[in-house]
Amino acid sequence: MDPNEIKMMIENGMSNTLVNVDGDGTHFDALIVSTEFEGKSLIERHKLVYSVLGDAMKERIHALSLKTYTPEQWENHK
């Protein structure tokens, strides 16, 4: 699986999103900034991303490391 394919899936499945994905075809690191994370726990955020990726999480992605931020958190993080 290509990192750009994962990026597009997340961008298409979530609103108001900044996404960066790197990886080697099996293991990936994703940075995601979205208003949809507001008020959600870390586990809820990860579940949201996994739901957007659907079957790819089960079949094509061996490992995915997520860093999830709300826009406000991202501004304070930089």
PyMOL commands that set and color helices and strands:
alter all, ss='L'
color gray80, all
select helices_A, chain A and resi 3-13+35-37+42-53+55-59+71-77
alter helices_A, ss='H'
color red, helices_A
select strands_A, chain A and resi 17-23+27-34+63-69
alter strands_A, ss='S'
color yellow, strands_A
deselect
rebuild
show_as cartoon
